[in-house]
Amino acid sequence: MAELSFRSAAREDTPLILSFIRSLAEYEQMADQVVATEELLEQEIFDRHGAEVIFAMEDGKEVGFALFFHNFSTFLGRAGLYLEDLFVKPEYRGKGYGKALLQQLAKIAVSRGCGRMEWWCLDWNRPSIDFYLSLDAEPMSDWTVYRLSGDTLTALAGS
């Protein structure tokens, strides 16, 4: 039986992180939107500490990853853990590794005193939605996500 373990990403894992991001983007049919580079990821994750990455390891081989960072809840008065990306390679799905990654993130959140853990899911991604519901995660249907990026972000900053 395969042994599952976890490890935090190190600087030398930057190419692997980008590979997982690209695989996730292909799955989400958004590969054309990936503009991240190894240099950008290394700077943001390891120099600026803007995010963290953990890998799920089967017998010492990286089979899944999660990229996360802290946000803050003013109502709770505590930091939260925000999961930006979670991806398990297709050939390793169905083994409970996605759930194990979420459990590991929950352990990190609890150990750091976080008040909650959050993430987004694409509306069409029924397998993931069903999976999250099976964990008793609550969809935030009363909230709408808004985004400024690119030219609109720059325009607002310059106004």
N, C-alpha and C positions, 0 to 999 in steps of 0.2 A: 504494500500500500504506500502511496506517495505521502511524503511528509511536507506539510505546509508550514512556512515560516514567513516572517516579515523583516524587512530592513529599511532603514531610512536611506534616501538617496544621498550620494556624495557628488562632489563637483565632477568627477570623472564619469558620472552617469548621465551627464547632460545629453549626449547623443541618443541614449536609450530613452530618456524622458521625451525628447522630440519624436522619436519613433512611435511611442505609445500615443502621443497627442495626435500624430498623423493617422494612426490606425483608428482612433476614436472618431476623428473627423470624417474618415471614409465611411465608417459605420453610420454616422449621423448625416451622411450625404452633404457634408459641408467642407470637403477637402480643399475646395477652391478658396476658402476663407482663412486657411492657416498661413499666416505671415510670420509666425515666430521662427526665430533662428536659434542655433545653439548659443550664439553670443548673447542674444537677448535673454534667453532662459537662464544662462549662467549668471548674468548680471542680476536679474530680478530675483532668482531663487537663492543664489549662494552669496552674492555680494550685498544686495539690499535686504535679503531675508523677507521678501514679499510673499513667499509661499513655501510650502514644504511638500515633499513627495515621499510616499512609502511604496515599497514594492511587495507584492505577494510572491513568494518563492516556492516553487515545487521542486523538491530535491535539489535546491541550490540554483535553480533557473528562474529568472523573472517571468512570471506568467500573467501578472496584473499590476496595475498601479492606481494610486489615488493621489491627486494633487489638491491641497487644501491650504487654507489660511484662516486667520482669526478676523472676525467681525465684532461688532459690539451691539448689545441691546441696551438702550437707555432705560427701557421699562424694567428689565431685570437688573440693570446696574452691573452687568457682567459681560465678559467676552463670550463669544460663541465660536463654534468651529464651522466654517463654510467649506463644503466640498465642491470644488470646481469641476473636477473630472474624476471619474472612476471607469476603468476599463479592464476587462479580462479578455485575453486572447481567445478567439472563437474555439480553438481546439481544446481549451481548458475549461470551458463553460459546463455547467451542470454538475460541478463537483462541490459547490458551496463556497467557492472562492470569493464571489462578489459579496456574499453575506459575511464571510470572514473578514474581508477588507472593511466593511462597514462596522463590524464588531470591534476591530482594531482601532478604527477612528473614534468610535464611541468611548473606548477605554482611554484614548488620548484626551478626548474632550473632558471626561470625568476627572482624570488625573490632573488636568490643568484648571479645574474649577469652572469650566464653561457651563453656561446656563442652557445651551441648546446646540443642536447640530442641524444645519440646513443645506439644501441643494436645490437645483432646478432640474426639471426633466422635460424633454420635448413632448408636446401633446400627442404626437403620433406614436411614441415609443411605448406601446401597450405592454410588451414583456417587462420593461423596467418599471412601469407604473404598477403593474400587478405585483411585481417583486417588492416594491417599496410598501405597498398596501399590506402585503403579507407580514411585514415587520411592524405593522401598526403605525407607520409614518403617516402624518396628517397632511393632505394636500391643502395648500393655502389658497383656496378658491376665491376668497374675498379680496385678493391682492392682484394687482397688475404690475408687471415688471416694465420699467421705462429705461431707455438707454440713450445716451449721447455718445457718439464716437466719430472719429474721423473729422470731416469738415464741420459737422454740426457742433462737435465738442470745441474745436478750435474757434469757431465763430462765437460761441457763447463766452469763451474765455477772453476773446478780444473785444467784447461789447462793453 
